[in-house]
Amino acid sequence: MAPSFPGSGLAKGLAVTLRTMTRKTVTQQYPEAQPELPPRTRGVIGLFEENCTVCMLCARECPDWCIYIDSHKETVPAAVPGGRERSRNVLDRFAIDFALCMYCGICVEVCPFDALFWSPEFEYSETDIRDLTHERDRLREWMWTVPAPPALDPAAEEPKELGAARKTVEKLATAAQREREQGAGE
């Protein structure tokens, strides 16, 4: 063992400090500088409520039991005369307790109707742990931050959700245009 003189440990520590002080830092100052995230980052789970059929698969498969779903049944009248009435589930509550969630993604993978997606949002901390149970309104807000999936084929059709949303917007724009024309003609 090499003989050591008093204070040699302090001298070594100061040498390491001086070496690292002259190098460029790799630390990012997070609140001021936002990190550049990979395109398909897993941050938080977003809910596309229109696709949810209340099948409860996500809640049943969740290993933490952190998904809470409440629903009721409604009777839908027959589509054609002489047909029979049908019943359908209507979503009343969809909440995820992110204090319990371990972000495994099983709920996203098991959803047969593509109602759950990974959003890149990661800034959803709360001061009280009880506030980490986010209801469907908050989950719906995060849905709009979900990046579009890459096309599997350059000649592939656009997703049906985008087509349905585009048709709805066009109908609303056409109706508004008609109202303006009728208002100007009177």
N, CA, C and O of each residue as an XYZ file, in Angstrom:
744
protein
N       0.841     -1.171      0.000
C       0.000      0.000      0.000
C       0.885      1.231      0.000
O       1.860      1.307      0.747
N       0.541      2.191     -0.838
C       1.351      3.403     -0.953
C       1.148      4.278      0.277
O       0.036      4.419      0.785
N       2.270      4.871      0.751
C       2.109      5.756      1.902
C       1.321      6.999      1.497
O       1.524      7.544      0.412
N       0.434      7.437      2.361
C      -0.357      8.636      2.075
C      -0.030      9.705      3.101
O       0.206      9.423      4.276
N      -0.024     10.899      2.639
C       0.257     12.002      3.537
C      -1.076     12.623      3.964
O      -2.083     12.448      3.277
N      -1.095     13.326      5.059
C      -2.351     13.912      5.536
C      -2.924     14.888      4.499
O      -2.215     15.744      3.969
N      -4.228     14.735      4.224
C      -4.896     15.632      3.275
C      -4.819     15.167      1.840
O      -5.251     15.894      0.946
N      -4.276     13.961      1.574
C      -4.162     13.488      0.190
C      -5.548     13.222     -0.405
O      -5.754     13.444     -1.598
N      -6.484     12.758      0.395
C      -7.851     12.524     -0.091
C      -8.516     13.829     -0.514
O      -9.224     13.892     -1.519
N      -8.271     14.861      0.275
C      -8.821     16.178     -0.052
C      -8.214     16.703     -1.350
O      -8.920     17.292     -2.169
N      -6.933     16.497     -1.541
C      -6.268     16.954     -2.763
C      -6.811     16.215     -3.988
O      -7.032     16.823     -5.035
N      -7.029     14.881     -3.852
C      -7.597     14.119     -4.963
C      -9.006     14.615     -5.298
O      -9.343     14.761     -6.473
N      -9.824     14.873     -4.289
C     -11.184     15.361     -4.500
C     -11.195     16.709     -5.191
O     -12.006     16.941     -6.088
N     -10.300     17.604     -4.781
C     -10.209     18.917     -5.423
C      -9.738     18.789     -6.861
O     -10.167     19.562     -7.718
N      -8.863     17.828     -7.146
C      -8.388     17.618     -8.518
C      -9.541     17.154     -9.405
O      -9.673     17.618    -10.537
N     -10.367     16.252     -8.909
C     -11.534     15.794     -9.670
C     -12.485     16.959     -9.906
O     -13.004     17.121    -11.010
N     -12.715     17.763     -8.892
C     -13.602     18.923     -9.024
C     -13.084     19.891    -10.069
O     -13.857     20.367    -10.901
N     -11.810     20.191    -10.046
C     -11.237     21.124    -11.018
C     -11.320     20.571    -12.439
O     -11.572     21.322    -13.381
N     -11.107     19.247    -12.603
C     -11.221     18.638    -13.934
C     -12.629     18.744    -14.480
O     -12.821     19.064    -15.653
N     -13.618     18.478    -13.636
C     -15.002     18.500    -14.126
C     -15.526     19.916    -14.306
O     -16.461     20.125    -15.079
N     -14.959     20.881    -13.624
C     -15.403     22.275    -13.779
C     -15.059     22.822    -15.154
O     -15.747     23.714    -15.651
N     -14.019     22.311    -15.769
C     -13.593     22.842    -17.069
C     -14.307     22.164    -18.234
O     -14.196     22.636    -19.366
N     -15.033     21.080    -17.998
C     -15.754     20.387    -19.067
C     -17.131     20.997    -19.280
O     -17.676     21.679    -18.412
N     -17.676     20.728    -20.466
C     -19.035     21.168    -20.780
C     -20.019     20.331    -19.970
O     -19.858     19.115    -19.862
N     -21.032     20.972    -19.402
C     -21.996     20.241    -18.579
C     -22.985     19.486    -19.463
O     -23.302     19.912    -20.574
N     -23.458     18.369    -18.949
C     -24.460     17.580    -19.655
C     -25.827     17.710    -18.984
O     -26.824     17.185    -19.479
N     -25.861     18.410    -17.864
C     -27.114     18.591    -17.141
C     -28.010     19.570    -17.891
O     -27.565     20.637    -18.313
N     -29.286     19.193    -18.052
C     -30.252     20.097    -18.664
C     -31.023     20.801    -17.552
O     -31.454     20.162    -16.593
N     -31.192     22.079    -17.675
C     -31.946     22.846    -16.700
C     -33.426     22.711    -17.047
O     -33.969     23.517    -17.802
N     -34.079     21.678    -16.488
C     -35.402     21.243    -16.933
C     -36.500     22.313    -16.999
O     -37.067     22.486    -18.078
N     -36.824     23.003    -15.989
C     -37.998     23.874    -16.188
C     -37.783     24.944    -17.252
O     -38.720     25.323    -17.954
N     -36.560     25.425    -17.370
C     -36.295     26.472    -18.362
C     -36.121     25.879    -19.760
O     -36.582     26.466    -20.739
N     -35.477     24.749    -19.860
C     -35.223     24.108    -21.155
C     -36.002     22.794    -21.215
O     -35.724     21.863    -20.459
N     -36.972     22.728    -22.114
C     -37.772     21.508    -22.264
C     -36.944     20.432    -22.960
O     -36.215     20.727    -23.908
N     -37.051     19.192    -22.498
C     -36.268     18.122    -23.129
C     -36.830     17.757    -24.497
O     -38.029     17.893    -24.744
N     -35.959     17.297    -25.376
C     -36.399     16.807    -26.681
C     -36.716     15.326    -26.525
O     -35.822     14.506    -26.320
N     -37.991     14.997    -26.622
C     -38.436     13.625    -26.389
C     -38.489     12.852    -27.691
O     -38.733     13.438    -28.745
N     -38.266     11.551    -27.640
C     -38.437     10.727    -28.841
C     -39.889     10.790    -29.320
O     -40.782     11.081    -28.525
N     -40.138     10.526    -30.591
C     -41.482     10.722    -31.148
C     -42.581      9.912    -30.472
O     -43.686     10.433    -30.321
N     -42.351      8.698    -30.066
C     -43.413      7.871    -29.474
C     -43.184      7.670    -27.974
O     -43.305      6.554    -27.469
N     -42.857      8.741    -27.271
C     -42.589      8.690    -25.842
C     -43.829      8.284    -25.063
O     -44.935      8.722    -25.382
N     -43.655      7.455    -24.051
C     -44.747      7.082    -23.159
C     -44.764      8.045    -21.995
O     -43.880      8.011    -21.139
N     -45.754      8.895    -21.962
C     -45.875      9.828    -20.856
C     -47.064      9.500    -19.982
O     -46.905      9.050    -18.848
N     -48.247      9.721    -20.503
C     -49.489      9.504    -19.774
C     -50.503      8.895    -20.744
O     -50.326      8.977    -21.959
N     -51.546      8.295    -20.220
C     -52.535      7.619    -21.063
C     -53.657      8.583    -21.416
O     -54.251      9.210    -20.540
N     -53.943      8.694    -22.720
C     -55.032      9.533    -23.202
C     -56.219      8.675    -23.605
O     -56.051      7.529    -24.022
N     -57.433      9.235    -23.481
C     -58.662      8.497    -23.779
C     -59.358      9.103    -24.986
O     -59.670     10.294    -24.995
N     -59.600      8.286    -26.004
C     -60.416      8.678    -27.157
C     -61.809      8.134    -26.878
O     -62.149      7.015    -27.262
N     -62.598      8.947    -26.205
C     -63.874      8.517    -25.629
C     -64.858      7.967    -26.662
O     -65.644      7.073    -26.349
N     -64.825      8.484    -27.874
C     -65.757      8.047    -28.912
C     -65.572      6.578    -29.261
O     -66.522      5.928    -29.698
N     -64.375      6.042    -29.077
C     -64.108      4.637    -29.399
C     -64.392      3.688    -28.236
O     -64.424      2.472    -28.429
N     -64.596      4.222    -27.039
C     -64.781      3.366    -25.865
C     -66.180      2.760    -25.877
O     -67.174      3.481    -25.953
N     -66.252      1.432    -25.802
C     -67.523      0.718    -25.773
C     -67.834      0.182    -24.382
O     -68.780     -0.588    -24.219
N     -67.073      0.567    -23.398
C     -67.232      0.137    -22.010
C     -67.163     -1.387    -21.917
O     -67.963     -2.007    -21.216
N     -66.221     -1.978    -22.615
C     -66.048     -3.432    -22.571
C     -65.346     -3.869    -21.291
O     -65.384     -5.047    -20.935
N     -64.707     -2.929    -20.597
C     -64.049     -3.155    -19.308
C     -62.779     -4.004    -19.399
O     -62.242     -4.401    -18.365
N     -62.291     -4.289    -20.592
C     -61.073     -5.086    -20.721
C     -59.879     -4.401    -20.069
O     -59.068     -5.048    -19.406
N     -59.774     -3.084    -20.261
C     -58.624     -2.367    -19.699
C     -58.631     -2.450    -18.172
O     -57.585     -2.653    -17.556
N     -59.807     -2.293    -17.564
C     -59.892     -2.342    -16.102
C     -59.630     -3.760    -15.585
O     -59.017     -3.932    -14.531
N     -60.088     -4.764    -16.316
C     -59.884     -6.146    -15.871
C     -58.434     -6.590    -16.008
O     -57.937     -7.345    -15.173
N     -57.754     -6.132    -17.044
C     -56.373     -6.555    -17.287
C     -55.345     -5.743    -16.518
O     -54.188     -6.153    -16.421
N     -55.736     -4.610    -15.975
C     -54.792     -3.748    -15.259
C     -54.273     -4.464    -14.007
O     -55.071     -4.833    -13.145
N     -52.958     -4.670    -13.888
C     -52.427     -5.377    -12.716
C     -52.538     -4.557    -11.428
O     -52.495     -5.123    -10.335
N     -52.679     -3.240    -11.539
C     -52.771     -2.388    -10.356
C     -54.196     -2.016     -9.991
O     -54.422     -1.417     -8.939
N     -55.155     -2.352    -10.827
C     -56.555     -1.986    -10.625
C     -56.687     -0.481    -10.421
O     -57.358     -0.033     -9.491
N     -56.057      0.286    -11.279
C     -56.089      1.742    -11.137
C     -57.040      2.408    -12.129
O     -57.092      3.636    -12.190
N     -57.789      1.632    -12.902
C     -58.742      2.186    -13.864
C     -60.145      1.986    -13.300
O     -60.539      0.875    -12.947
N     -60.888      3.091    -13.224
C     -62.241      3.057    -12.676
C     -63.224      3.415    -13.786
O     -63.126      4.482    -14.392
N     -64.173      2.515    -14.048
C     -65.154      2.730    -15.112
C     -66.547      2.516    -14.545
O     -66.817      1.502    -13.901
N     -67.433      3.481    -14.788
C     -68.851      3.350    -14.453
C     -69.630      3.561    -15.735
O     -69.259      4.385    -16.571
N     -70.730      2.800    -15.890
C     -71.543      2.936    -17.090
C     -72.978      2.563    -16.776
O     -73.282      2.043    -15.703
N     -73.847      2.836    -17.723
C     -75.234      2.387    -17.631
C     -75.676      1.943    -19.017
O     -75.041      2.273    -20.018
N     -76.765      1.197    -19.064
C     -77.278      0.703    -20.343
C     -78.405      1.605    -20.818
O     -79.235      2.061    -20.031
N     -78.416      1.852    -22.119
C     -79.493      2.590    -22.766
C     -80.085      1.709    -23.842
O     -79.385      0.916    -24.472
N     -81.389      1.857    -24.048
C     -82.052      1.107    -25.100
C     -82.049      1.943    -26.364
O     -82.456      3.105    -26.357
N     -81.591      1.345    -27.443
C     -81.544      2.011    -28.739
C     -82.719      1.494    -29.558
O     -82.882      0.282    -29.694
N     -83.552      2.394    -30.112
C     -84.698      1.922    -30.889
C     -84.245      1.171    -32.138
O     -83.104      1.295    -32.585
N     -85.160      0.401    -32.679
C     -84.855     -0.399    -33.866
C     -84.467      0.501    -35.024
O     -85.064      1.558    -35.226
N     -83.467      0.081    -35.782
C     -82.980      0.874    -36.919
C     -83.957      0.825    -38.087
O     -84.069      1.793    -38.840
N     -84.657     -0.281    -38.243
C     -85.628     -0.436    -39.332
C     -86.961     -0.863    -38.728
O     -86.981     -1.489    -37.668
N     -88.072     -0.538    -39.380
C     -89.373     -0.969    -38.847
C     -89.427     -2.491    -38.766
O     -89.015     -3.189    -39.692
N     -89.933     -2.988    -37.660
C     -90.018     -4.432    -37.454
C     -88.763     -5.011    -36.829
O     -88.747     -6.188    -36.470
N     -87.706     -4.213    -36.687
C     -86.464     -4.691    -36.065
C     -86.602     -4.700    -34.557
O     -87.613     -4.249    -34.018
N     -85.595     -5.209    -33.878
C     -85.686     -5.234    -32.432
C     -84.820     -4.142    -31.815
O     -83.835     -3.671    -32.384
N     -85.249     -3.776    -30.627
C     -84.486     -2.775    -29.891
C     -83.182     -3.400    -29.415
O     -83.095     -4.607    -29.190
N     -82.200     -2.573    -29.270
C     -80.899     -3.038    -28.794
C     -80.524     -2.216    -27.572
O     -81.050     -1.127    -27.346
N     -79.621     -2.753    -26.807
C     -79.108     -1.982    -25.669
C     -77.615     -1.759    -25.886
O     -76.921     -2.576    -26.490
N     -77.148     -0.625    -25.372
C     -75.724     -0.322    -25.483
C     -75.249      0.305    -24.188
O     -76.014      0.951    -23.473
N     -73.996      0.106    -23.903
C     -73.402      0.690    -22.706
C     -73.030      2.133    -22.976
O     -72.524      2.465    -24.048
N     -73.284      2.992    -21.992
C     -72.931      4.403    -22.090
C     -71.952      4.709    -20.962
O     -72.206      4.397    -19.799
N     -70.847      5.314    -21.321
C     -69.784      5.614    -20.360
C     -70.199      6.776    -19.459
O     -70.510      7.864    -19.944
N     -70.200      6.542    -18.153
C     -70.488      7.595    -17.182
C     -69.202      8.148    -16.569
O     -69.049      9.358    -16.405
N     -68.290      7.252    -16.238
C     -67.032      7.675    -15.618
C     -65.905      6.803    -16.132
O     -66.035      5.582    -16.214
N     -64.804      7.435    -16.476
C     -63.571      6.737    -16.823
C     -62.461      7.521    -16.139
O     -62.221      8.682    -16.470
N     -61.791      6.898    -15.196
C     -60.725      7.581    -14.455
C     -59.546      6.631    -14.289
O     -59.709      5.414    -14.192
N     -58.360      7.219    -14.260
C     -57.138      6.459    -14.010
C     -56.426      7.107    -12.834
O     -56.212      8.319    -12.813
N     -56.064      6.291    -11.862
C     -55.324      6.775    -10.701
C     -53.834      6.616    -11.002
O     -53.280      5.522    -10.890
N     -53.197      7.717    -11.382
C     -51.790      7.661    -11.754
C     -50.869      7.535    -10.539
O     -49.663      7.356    -10.702
N     -51.418      7.626     -9.321
C     -50.618      7.341     -8.134
C     -50.389      5.838     -8.016
O     -49.394      5.409     -7.431
N     -51.304      5.032     -8.568
C     -51.168      3.574     -8.534
C     -50.581      3.010     -9.818
O     -49.931      1.965     -9.797
N     -50.803      3.689    -10.927
C     -50.404      3.186    -12.244
C     -48.896      2.966    -12.310
O     -48.111      3.801    -11.861
N     -48.506      1.820    -12.881
C     -47.074      1.551    -13.040
C     -46.636      1.707    -14.498
O     -45.525      1.318    -14.859
N     -47.514      2.280    -15.337
C     -47.193      2.619    -16.726
C     -46.712      1.411    -17.531
O     -45.777      1.508    -18.325
N     -47.361      0.290    -17.312
C     -46.971     -0.925    -18.028
C     -47.524     -0.938    -19.449
O     -46.939     -1.570    -20.328
N     -48.633     -0.257    -19.690
C     -49.212     -0.175    -21.023
C     -50.110     -1.339    -21.384
O     -50.518     -1.451    -22.540
N     -50.430     -2.201    -20.450
C     -51.297     -3.333    -20.751
C     -52.671     -2.837    -21.185
O     -53.264     -3.398    -22.107
N     -53.185     -1.802    -20.540
C     -54.511     -1.283    -20.891
C     -54.536     -0.765    -22.328
O     -55.526     -0.952    -23.036
N     -53.472     -0.125    -22.755
C     -53.398      0.396    -24.123
C     -53.342     -0.759    -25.114
O     -53.997     -0.716    -26.156
N     -52.567     -1.786    -24.798
C     -52.409     -2.918    -25.702
C     -53.666     -3.772    -25.803
O     -53.975     -4.297    -26.873
N     -54.396     -3.916    -24.693
C     -55.529     -4.830    -24.665
C     -56.807     -4.198    -25.223
O     -57.753     -4.923    -25.532
N     -56.863     -2.892    -25.359
C     -58.083     -2.215    -25.827
C     -58.362     -2.597    -27.282
O     -57.584     -2.250    -28.170
N     -59.481     -3.319    -27.539
C     -59.751     -3.768    -28.906
C     -60.299     -2.674    -29.812
O     -60.379     -2.860    -31.026
N     -60.680     -1.526    -29.234
C     -61.318     -0.472    -30.024
C     -60.458      0.779    -30.136
O     -60.950      1.827    -30.554
N     -59.186      0.690    -29.771
C     -58.262      1.826    -29.836
C     -58.833      3.064    -29.151
O     -58.924      4.133    -29.755
N     -59.215      2.909    -27.890
C     -59.720      4.035    -27.119
C     -58.643      4.613    -26.201
O     -58.790      5.736    -25.718
N     -57.569      3.873    -25.952
C     -56.494      4.334    -25.082
C     -55.196      4.450    -25.872
O     -54.860      3.581    -26.677
N     -54.477      5.537    -25.627
C     -53.224      5.806    -26.341
C     -52.201      6.391    -25.377
O     -52.556      6.971    -24.351
N     -50.943      6.233    -25.718
C     -49.867      6.881    -24.962
C     -49.703      8.308    -25.463
O     -49.561      8.539    -26.663
N     -49.724      9.244    -24.558
C     -49.476     10.646    -24.877
C     -48.077     11.002    -24.382
O     -47.637     10.469    -23.363
N     -47.373     11.885    -25.074
C     -46.027     12.249    -24.605
C     -46.032     13.227    -23.428
O     -44.964     13.608    -22.948
N     -47.206     13.640    -22.955
C     -47.275     14.565    -21.814
C     -46.659     13.917    -20.580
O     -46.933     12.755    -20.279
N     -45.841     14.658    -19.880
C     -45.235     14.127    -18.669
C     -45.330     15.104    -17.515
O     -44.934     14.774    -16.397
N     -45.843     16.293    -17.759
C     -45.945     17.305    -16.706
C     -47.368     17.316    -16.143
O     -48.171     18.178    -16.501
N     -47.672     16.383    -15.285
C     -48.996     16.338    -14.683
C     -48.896     16.057    -13.184
O     -49.756     15.390    -12.609
N     -47.865     16.560    -12.578
C     -47.680     16.341    -11.149
C     -48.705     17.149    -10.355
O     -49.229     18.153    -10.836
N     -48.972     16.707     -9.171
C     -49.923     17.360     -8.280
C     -49.278     17.503     -6.912
O     -48.349     16.771     -6.571
N     -49.778     18.449     -6.138
C     -49.247     18.632     -4.788
C     -49.870     17.657     -3.798
O     -49.292     17.372     -2.749
N     -51.054     17.146     -4.134
C     -51.735     16.182     -3.268
C     -51.910     14.875     -4.041
O     -52.363     14.890     -5.185
N     -51.559     13.764     -3.435
C     -51.606     12.472     -4.125
C     -53.029     12.113     -4.541
O     -53.219     11.374     -5.507
N     -54.029     12.621     -3.830
C     -55.426     12.321     -4.182
C     -55.835     12.977     -5.491
O     -56.816     12.563     -6.110
N     -55.099     13.990     -5.918
C     -55.409     14.679     -7.170
C     -54.828     13.969     -8.387
O     -55.026     14.425     -9.513
N     -54.116     12.865     -8.186
C     -53.545     12.121     -9.306
C     -54.541     11.171     -9.967
O     -54.192     10.481    -10.925
N     -55.770     11.128     -9.468
C     -56.828     10.378    -10.144
C     -57.453     11.324    -11.157
O     -58.183     12.248    -10.798
N     -57.156     11.079    -12.428
C     -57.623     11.975    -13.486
C     -58.850     11.389    -14.158
O     -58.859     10.230    -14.573
N     -59.878     12.203    -14.258
C     -61.148     11.797    -14.855
C     -61.074     11.888    -16.375
O     -60.063     12.318    -16.931
N     -62.154     11.481    -17.040
C     -62.147     11.370    -18.502
C     -61.948     12.712    -19.204
O     -61.420     12.744    -20.315
N     -62.355     13.813    -18.587
C     -62.145     15.120    -19.230
C     -60.656     15.406    -19.390
O     -60.214     15.856    -20.447
N     -59.897     15.147    -18.350
C     -58.448     15.376    -18.409
C     -57.782     14.378    -19.359
O     -56.869     14.734    -20.104
N     -58.247     13.128    -19.326
C     -57.683     12.109    -20.217
C     -57.989     12.448    -21.670
O     -57.175     12.171    -22.551
N     -59.152     13.043    -21.935
C     -59.524     13.455    -23.293
C     -58.625     14.602    -23.757
O     -58.239     14.648    -24.925
N     -58.289     15.523    -22.859
C     -57.379     16.624    -23.222
C     -56.034     16.087    -23.684
O     -55.454     16.601    -24.641
N     -55.537     15.062    -23.014
C     -54.238     14.499    -23.377
C     -54.292     13.768    -24.703
O     -53.258     13.584    -25.345
N     -55.466     13.351    -25.123
C     -55.588     12.616    -26.386
C     -55.109     13.458    -27.559
O     -54.584     12.923    -28.535
N     -55.287     14.768    -27.470
C     -54.910     15.640    -28.595
C     -53.411     15.850    -28.685
O     -52.940     16.454    -29.649
N     -52.643     15.370    -27.711
C     -51.188     15.461    -27.786
C     -50.568     14.177    -28.314
O     -49.351     14.100    -28.486
N     -51.395     13.169    -28.573
C     -50.891     11.894    -29.085
C     -50.452     12.078    -30.532
O     -51.240     12.544    -31.355
N     -49.212     11.723    -30.860
C     -48.766     11.881    -32.249
C     -49.470     10.885    -33.165
O     -49.838      9.787    -32.746
N     -49.647     11.279    -34.397
C     -50.279     10.389    -35.376
C     -49.374      9.191    -35.621
O     -48.153      9.337    -35.679
N     -49.957      8.015    -35.763
C     -49.116      6.844    -36.024
C     -48.505      6.928    -37.411
O     -49.121      7.481    -38.322
N     -47.316      6.393    -37.586
C     -46.718      6.420    -38.917
C     -47.507      5.530    -39.867
O     -48.007      4.478    -39.470
N     -47.616      5.951    -41.108
C     -48.335      5.159    -42.102
C     -47.574      3.875    -42.381
O     -46.350      3.886    -42.517
N     -48.293      2.782    -42.466
C     -47.652      1.510    -42.746
C     -47.282      1.402    -44.219
O     -46.322      0.727    -44.589
N     -48.059      2.075    -45.040
C     -47.871      2.017    -46.479
C     -48.090      3.426    -47.025
O     -49.061      4.075    -46.638
N     -47.232      3.917    -47.901
C     -47.438      5.273    -48.430
C     -48.802      5.439    -49.112
O     -49.332      6.549    -49.155
N     -49.364      4.378    -49.632
C     -50.656      4.475    -50.312
C     -51.815      4.097    -49.383
O     -52.932      3.875    -49.850
N     -51.556      4.021    -48.065
C     -52.591      3.614    -47.118
C     -53.652      4.702    -46.967
O     -53.377      5.887    -47.156
N     -54.874      4.276    -46.621
C     -55.962      5.214    -46.379
C     -55.732      5.915    -45.049
O     -55.037      5.399    -44.174
N     -56.324      7.100    -44.906
C     -56.205      7.803    -43.639
C     -57.072      7.098    -42.586
O     -58.027      6.406    -42.938
N     -56.749      7.268    -41.308
C     -57.537      6.626    -40.263
C     -58.993      7.081    -40.305
O     -59.282      8.224    -40.660
N     -59.908      6.184    -39.941
C     -61.334      6.496    -40.014
C     -61.708      7.628    -39.061
O     -62.657      8.365    -39.328
N     -60.981      7.778    -37.957
C     -61.281      8.852    -37.025
C     -61.044     10.212    -37.663
O     -61.832     11.139    -37.479
N     -59.940     10.328    -38.424
C     -59.660     11.597    -39.095
C     -60.702     11.893    -40.158
O     -61.123     13.040    -40.309
N     -61.120     10.881    -40.893
C     -62.147     11.077    -41.912
C     -63.472     11.495    -41.295
O     -64.146     12.385    -41.813
N     -63.852     10.853    -40.184
C     -65.097     11.199    -39.499
C     -65.029     12.614    -38.940
O     -65.999     13.366    -39.029
N     -63.888     12.979    -38.365
C     -63.739     14.335    -37.824
C     -63.792     15.371    -38.946
O     -64.395     16.432    -38.786
N     -63.161     15.065    -40.079
C     -63.172     15.990    -41.206
C     -64.594     16.183    -41.735
O     -64.990     17.305    -42.051
N     -65.365     15.092    -41.834
C     -66.748     15.190    -42.306
C     -67.594     16.027    -41.355
O     -68.421     16.823    -41.798
N     -67.391     15.852    -40.049
C     -68.137     16.632    -39.065
C     -67.822     18.112    -39.197
O     -68.724     18.949    -39.150
N     -66.555     18.437    -39.362
C     -66.156     19.836    -39.517
C     -66.740     20.415    -40.803
O     -67.209     21.553    -40.815
N     -66.713     19.643    -41.874
C     -67.281     20.116    -43.146
C     -68.778     20.350    -43.032
O     -69.286     21.335    -43.568
N     -69.506     19.457    -42.336
C     -70.946     19.636    -42.139
C     -71.229     20.904    -41.348
O     -72.126     21.673    -41.694
N     -70.460     21.118    -40.282
C     -70.654     22.315    -39.472
C     -70.354     23.577    -40.270
O     -71.067     24.574    -40.161
N     -69.290     23.529    -41.076
C     -68.941     24.691    -41.902
C     -70.019     24.959    -42.949
O     -70.352     26.115    -43.210
N     -70.562     23.910    -43.546
C     -71.628     24.067    -44.546
C     -72.877     24.644    -43.901
O     -73.514     25.530    -44.471
N     -73.236     24.152    -42.718
C     -74.412     24.665    -42.011
C     -74.226     26.132    -41.640
O     -75.151     26.933    -41.775
N     -73.041     26.481    -41.179
C     -72.765     27.880    -40.830
C     -72.821     28.762    -42.067
O     -73.323     29.884    -42.002
N     -72.312     28.272    -43.196
C     -72.347     29.036    -44.450
C     -73.794     29.269    -44.879
O     -74.136     30.374    -45.301
N     -74.648     28.251    -44.778
C     -76.060     28.396    -45.134
C     -76.740     29.427    -44.256
O     -77.519     30.250    -44.738
N     -76.440     29.381    -42.949
C     -77.039     30.351    -42.027
C     -76.612     31.769    -42.384
O     -77.422     32.694    -42.321
N     -75.360     31.945    -42.754
C     -74.887     33.292    -43.142
C     -75.569     33.753    -44.417
O     -75.943     34.921    -44.533
N     -75.738     32.835    -45.388
C     -76.392     33.198    -46.635
C     -77.860     33.552    -46.411
O     -78.374     34.498    -47.008
N     -78.540     32.778    -45.535
C     -79.940     33.062    -45.254
C     -80.080     34.384    -44.499
O     -81.028     35.138    -44.720
N     -79.133     34.655    -43.611
C     -79.160     35.921    -42.861
C     -78.892     37.109    -43.765
O     -79.464     38.180    -43.563
N     -78.030     36.940    -44.761
C     -77.710     38.045    -45.679
C     -78.829     38.240    -46.685
O     -79.030     39.363    -47.149
N     -79.570     37.193    -47.043
C     -80.646     37.277    -48.043
C     -81.900     37.914    -47.474
O     -82.728     38.398    -48.246
N     -82.075     37.937    -46.191
C     -83.287     38.493    -45.585
C     -83.237     39.961    -45.419
O     -84.191     40.559    -44.922
